[in-house]
Amino acid sequence: MKVIEVVAAVIYKDGAYFTTQRGYDEFEGMWEFPGGKIESGAFCIEKFPHHGETSTGSISNIS
């Protein structure tokens, strides 16, 4: 079985979840939590700021 490591953020505030809408591929128009595939050798916490920025167009600060 092929294993693909991914990272995602579930952000909940004031009774609502933050999601993004896909703008490409066969899942275009569907909703998802921001995130993506992890490149080989990287740790999740190192990759989320990059994935968060490319998924949402905003810069993330993880602490």
C-alpha positions in Angstrom: 0.0 0.0 0.0 1.3 3.4 -0.9 1.5 5.9 2.0 1.2 9.6 1.4 1.9 11.9 4.4 -0.3 15.0 4.6 -0.8 17.9 6.9 -4.1 19.8 7.5 -5.3 22.5 9.9 -8.7 22.4 11.5 -9.4 25.9 12.7 -12.5 26.6 14.8 -13.5 30.0 16.1 -16.8 31.6 17.2 -18.8 28.5 16.2 -17.4 28.2 12.7 -14.7 26.2 10.9 -12.3 27.7 8.5 -12.3 25.9 5.1 -11.0 26.5 1.6 -12.6 25.8 -1.7 -10.6 23.9 -4.3 -10.0 25.8 -7.6 -8.6 22.9 -9.7 -8.6 19.2 -10.6 -11.5 16.7 -10.4 -12.4 18.1 -6.9 -12.8 21.7 -8.1 -15.5 23.6 -6.2 -15.4 21.2 -3.2 -14.6 22.3 0.3 -11.6 21.2 2.4 -9.5 22.1 5.4 -6.2 23.9 4.3 -3.2 21.6 4.0 -1.5 19.3 1.5 1.1 16.6 1.0 4.4 16.6 3.0 7.6 16.5 1.1 10.0 13.7 1.9 12.1 14.4 5.0 10.0 17.3 6.3 8.1 17.6 9.6 4.4 18.5 9.7 5.0 21.7 11.7 7.6 22.9 9.3 5.4 22.4 6.3 2.1 23.9 7.4 3.0 27.6 7.0 3.9 26.9 3.4 0.8 24.8 2.7 -1.4 27.3 4.5 -0.1 30.2 2.4 -0.5 28.4 -0.9 -4.0 27.1 0.0 -5.4 30.3 1.3 -3.2 33.1 0.0 -2.5 34.3 3.6 0.6 33.9 5.7 0.4 31.6 8.7 2.2 31.8 12.1 2.5 28.5 13.9 3.8 28.5 17.5 
